[in-house]
Amino acid sequence: MVVTPQGNHMTPVKPPSGAAGAVATTVTSPLTKKDDKPAKVRRGTPTRSAAARRRDLPVALLLIIPSVVGFLIFYAYPTFRGIYLSFTDFHVLSPPNWVGLANLREMIHDDVFWHSLWVTVYFVILSVVFGTLVSLVTAVVLHRVTRSSALRGVILLPFLISNVIAALVWQWMLDPQLGIIDIALQHLTGHSIDFFGSGNWAIPSIAAISVWKWMGYYALLIFAGLQTIPPTIYEAGRVDGAGEWQMFRRLTVPLLRPILVMVVVLTVINSFQVFDIVQVTTKGGPAYASNVLQMYIYNKAFSQFDFGYAATMSLALFALLIAVTFTQLRLARANESDLN
C-alpha cells in the first residue's frame, strides 16, 4: 500500500496489481512522528541476564575448583597448622604438647634469634639499596640509550637461572684458590680475599649474588614503567634547558614512584626469605656471620627437630613482613603518581 500525504491527513492508495505492485514502496510524511527509536539503556544495567549468569556458574565453579583445592592443601592448611604448632612443644617422634606462649618467651630471650634477625636485616638493606639502584640505572639505559631486544634478553638471563645453580657458579668464581675473580684480584692487588670464609665479606658477597640474580627482573619492571611516561615531558624539560641528570632526578624518578615502591617491596620480601644461596655458599658461617633467620629456622626444624619453636619464629617473620610491607606502602604513597 502506498501512502500519499494530503494536507494534514494521510490517504492510503491501493497499489496496482502485478509487477508494479511488487515494487511499490512506502512514503512517510515529514509530519509523521518516528516511534522506532531504541530505548535508552540504563547506566549500570547488566548486559547479561541473571538466568545466563546462573547457567555459567557451574562451569565457573568447575574451573576454579582445582586452584581452590591446591590453595587449601598447600597454603591454607600449612599456615593454620603452623600457627597451631607455634603454641606447642612438637618434635617428630612425639605428639604436639600445648605450651601456650612458652615458645614466644623463649624467642624473646634467644640471642641467636636476634643475631640472625640483625644479619637478615643487614642483608635486606644491602640487597634493597644496591639492587634498586642497579635495576633503575639498567632500565634507564635500556630505555634511553638502546632498544636492542637481544640486550634485554641477556639482562633477563640471570633471573631464569636457578638460585642453587647461581650460588654454585659464584662460589666457584669467588673461590680463594681456584676462582677466576680471586685470581684476577691477585694479579691486580696482590692480595686474595676469602669472600665466603670471612665474617666481613660473607653477607656482602651473598647480597651481590642476590642483586645479580634479580637485577634483570626488576629492571624490566622499571623499564615497563618508563614506557608509560609521555615523551613530551622530556621534550618540555629540554626546552627549559634541563640536562639528562636533572630530568632523571626531577622527572623520571618522581613519575616512577609506584613502580619503584613495588620493586622495593618485592625486594624486601624476597630478601627476608633468602635461604638457598646461604645454604649453598656458607651454610650460615663462618661463626654465624651469615646465619640469616631462614637458615636458623631451618636448622631448628630439620636439624634439632624442634618444630614448635621453628613455627614460632616463622610466624614472627610472617608478622614482620606484613608490618614492613604496609609501612612501606603508606610512607611511599604507592597508590599515587605524579603523572597527571
C-alpha positions in Angstrom: 0.0 0.0 0.0 1.3 3.4 -0.9 0.7 6.3 1.4 0.3 9.8 -0.1 0.1 13.0 2.0 -2.9 15.2 1.5 -2.8 18.3 3.7 -2.6 17.2 7.3 -4.0 13.7 6.6 -2.6 10.5 5.2 -4.7 8.9 2.5 -4.0 5.2 1.7 -3.9 4.3 -2.0 -4.1 0.8 -3.2 -1.1 -0.1 -5.3 -1.6 -1.6 -8.7 -1.6 -5.3 -9.1 1.1 -7.3 -10.9 4.8 -6.3 -11.1 4.1 -2.7 -10.4 2.6 -3.6 -7.1 5.6 -5.8 -6.2 8.0 -2.8 -6.4 5.7 -0.3 -4.6 7.3 1.5 -1.7 6.0 3.3 1.3 6.5 7.1 1.6 6.4 8.6 5.1 5.2 12.1 5.7 7.5 14.5 7.4 4.7 15.2 9.8 4.8 11.6 11.0 6.5 11.0 14.3 9.1 8.3 14.5 8.5 5.9 17.4 11.1 3.3 16.4 14.0 4.9 18.4 15.8 2.3 20.6 15.1 2.6 24.3 17.9 4.0 26.3 20.0 1.5 28.3 20.2 2.5 31.9 23.7 3.1 33.2 24.8 0.2 35.4 22.2 -2.2 33.9 23.9 -5.7 33.4 24.2 -6.7 29.8 23.6 -10.4 30.6 20.5 -11.7 32.2 20.5 -13.4 35.6 19.5 -16.7 34.1 22.5 -16.7 31.8 24.8 -16.0 34.7 23.2 -18.8 36.7 23.8 -21.2 33.7 27.5 -20.2 33.7 28.0 -20.6 37.4 28.6 -24.4 37.4 31.2 -24.1 34.7 33.0 -21.3 36.5 33.0 -23.3 39.8 34.3 -26.3 37.9 37.2 -24.3 36.5 38.3 -22.8 39.9 37.9 -25.9 42.0 41.5 -27.2 41.2 43.0 -23.9 42.2 40.9 -23.7 45.4 41.8 -27.3 46.3 45.5 -26.6 45.7 45.3 -23.4 47.8 43.6 -25.2 50.7 46.1 -28.1 50.7 49.4 -26.3 50.0 48.8 -22.9 51.6 45.8 -22.6 53.9 46.3 -25.9 55.8 50.1 -25.5 56.4 49.5 -21.9 57.5 46.9 -22.8 60.2 48.9 -25.9 61.1 52.0 -23.8 61.6 50.1 -21.3 63.8 48.8 -24.1 65.9 52.3 -25.7 66.2 53.8 -22.4 67.3 51.9 -22.8 70.6 53.1 -26.3 71.2 56.3 -28.3 72.0 56.4 -30.5 69.0 59.1 -32.9 68.0 58.9 -35.5 65.3 58.6 -38.6 67.4 56.1 -37.2 70.0 52.7 -35.6 69.6 52.3 -31.8 70.0 52.1 -30.7 73.6 50.3 -27.4 74.2 52.7 -24.9 75.9 50.9 -21.6 75.1 53.3 -18.6 74.9 56.4 -20.5 76.1 57.9 -20.6 72.6 57.4 -16.8 72.3 59.1 -16.2 75.6 62.0 -18.4 74.6 62.3 -16.5 71.3 62.4 -13.1 73.1 65.3 -14.3 75.2 67.1 -16.1 72.4 70.3 -14.3 71.5 70.9 -16.4 68.3 67.5 -15.4 67.1 68.2 -11.7 67.5 71.6 -12.1 65.9 70.0 -13.9 62.9 67.4 -11.2 62.6 70.1 -8.5 62.5 72.1 -10.4 59.9 68.9 -10.7 57.8 68.2 -7.0 58.1 71.8 -6.2 57.1 71.4 -8.5 54.1 68.0 -6.9 53.2 69.4 -3.3 53.4 72.3 -4.2 51.0 70.0 -6.0 48.6 67.4 -3.3 48.5 69.7 -0.3 48.2 72.1 -1.8 45.6 69.5 -3.9 43.8 67.1 -1.0 43.3 69.9 1.4 42.1 71.4 -1.1 39.7 68.0 -2.1 38.3 67.0 1.6 37.9 70.2 2.5 36.1 69.9 -0.6 33.9 66.3 0.2 33.0 67.1 3.8 32.1 70.0 2.7 29.9 67.7 0.2 28.1 65.1 2.9 27.6 67.2 6.0 26.7 70.3 4.5 25.1 69.5 1.3 23.3 66.4 -0.5 22.1 68.1 -3.9 21.5 65.8 -6.8 22.3 68.9 -9.1 22.4 70.4 -7.0 25.2 67.2 -7.1 27.2 67.2 -10.9 26.9 70.8 -11.1 28.1 70.0 -8.9 31.1 67.0 -11.2 32.0 69.0 -14.4 31.8 70.3 -14.4 35.4 66.7 -14.3 36.6 65.9 -17.5 34.7 68.8 -19.4 36.4 68.0 -21.4 39.5 69.2 -19.9 42.8 71.2 -23.0 43.6 72.9 -23.0 40.2 73.7 -19.3 40.5 75.1 -19.8 44.0 77.3 -22.7 42.9 78.7 -20.8 39.9 79.5 -17.8 42.1 81.0 -20.0 44.7 83.5 -21.4 42.2 84.2 -18.0 40.7 84.9 -16.5 44.2 86.9 -19.4 45.5 90.1 -18.1 47.2 92.3 -20.6 45.4 90.8 -21.5 42.1 88.2 -18.8 41.4 88.7 -16.7 38.3 87.6 -13.5 40.2 90.1 -14.1 43.0 92.9 -14.8 40.5 92.1 -11.5 38.8 92.2 -9.7 42.2 95.6 -11.3 43.0 97.0 -10.0 39.7 95.6 -6.5 40.3 96.2 -6.0 44.0 98.5 -8.9 45.0 96.0 -10.0 47.7 93.5 -12.7 47.9 90.0 -12.3 49.5 88.1 -15.2 51.1 84.6 -13.9 50.2 82.6 -16.7 51.9 85.1 -17.6 54.6 85.4 -14.1 56.1 82.9 -12.7 58.5 83.1 -9.2 57.0 82.7 -10.4 53.4 80.1 -13.2 53.7 76.9 -11.2 53.8 78.1 -8.6 51.1 79.1 -11.5 48.8 75.7 -13.2 49.2 73.9 -9.8 48.7 75.9 -9.3 45.5 74.8 -12.7 44.2 71.2 -11.9 45.0 71.4 -8.5 43.3 72.9 -10.1 40.2 70.2 -12.8 40.2 67.2 -10.4 40.4 68.5 -7.4 38.6 67.1 -8.3 35.2 63.6 -8.9 36.5 63.4 -5.7 38.4 65.0 -3.8 35.5 62.2 -5.0 33.2 59.6 -3.9 35.7 61.1 -0.4 35.8 61.5 -0.4 32.0 57.8 -1.1 31.6 57.1 1.9 33.9 59.4 4.1 31.9 57.4 3.4 28.7 54.3 4.9 30.4 56.0 8.3 30.7 55.0 10.5 27.7 58.0 11.7 25.6 56.5 15.2 25.7 57.6 15.6 29.3 61.2 15.1 28.4 60.8 17.5 25.4 59.5 20.1 27.7 62.4 19.6 30.0 64.9 20.0 27.2 63.1 23.2 26.1 63.6 24.5 29.7 67.3 23.7 29.5 67.3 20.7 31.8 70.2 18.2 31.4 69.9 14.4 31.5 70.7 14.2 35.2 68.2 16.9 36.1 65.5 15.2 34.1 66.3 11.9 35.6 66.2 13.3 39.2 63.2 15.6 38.8 61.1 13.8 36.2 61.9 10.2 35.8 62.2 9.2 39.5 59.1 11.0 40.7 57.0 9.6 37.9 58.3 6.1 38.6 57.3 6.2 42.3 54.6 3.5 42.1 56.9 1.1 40.2 59.8 1.8 42.5 57.7 1.2 45.6 56.6 -2.2 44.1 60.2 -3.1 43.3 61.3 -2.2 46.8 58.5 -4.2 48.4 59.3 -7.2 46.3 63.0 -6.9 47.1 62.3 -6.7 50.8 60.0 -9.8 50.8 62.4 -11.8 48.6 65.5 -10.8 50.7 63.8 -11.7 54.0 63.2 -15.2 52.7 66.8 -15.8 51.5 67.9 -19.4 52.2 69.2 -21.4 49.2 72.1 -19.0 48.4 73.2 -19.1 52.0 72.8 -22.9 52.3 75.0 -23.5 49.2 77.7 -21.0 49.8 78.3 -20.5 53.6 75.7 -22.7 55.5 75.4 -19.9 58.0 79.1 -19.5 58.7 81.7 -18.5 59.5 80.8 -18.3 63.2 77.1 -17.4 62.5 78.2 -14.4 60.4 75.8 -15.3 57.6 73.2 -17.2 59.7 70.1 -15.5 58.3 66.8 -16.0 60.0 65.6 -18.6 57.4 68.7 -20.6 58.0 68.2 -20.6 61.8 64.6 -21.7 61.3 65.7 -24.5 59.0 68.3 -25.7 61.5 65.9 -25.6 64.4 63.2 -27.6 62.5 65.3 -30.1 60.5 68.5 -30.4 62.4 67.2 -30.2 66.0 63.7 -31.3 65.2 62.2 -28.5 67.3 59.2 -27.8 65.0 57.2 -25.9 67.6 59.9 -23.2 68.2 60.7 -23.1 64.4 57.0 -22.4 63.8 57.0 -19.6 66.3 60.0 -17.9 64.5 58.3 -18.4 61.2 55.1 -16.8 62.5 57.2 -13.9 63.8 58.9 -13.5 60.4 55.5 -13.5 58.7 54.2 -10.7 61.0 57.4 -8.7 60.4 56.9 -8.9 56.7 53.3 -7.8 56.9 54.3 -4.8 59.1 57.2 -3.8 56.9 55.2 -4.1 53.7 52.3 -2.0 54.9 54.6 0.6 56.4 56.4 0.9 53.1 53.2 1.3 51.2 51.9 4.0 53.5 55.1 6.0 53.7 55.9 5.9 50.0 52.3 6.6 48.9 52.4 3.7 46.4 48.9 4.3 45.1 49.7 7.9 44.0 51.5 9.0 40.9 52.9 12.4 39.8 51.8 11.6 36.2 48.6 13.6 35.7 
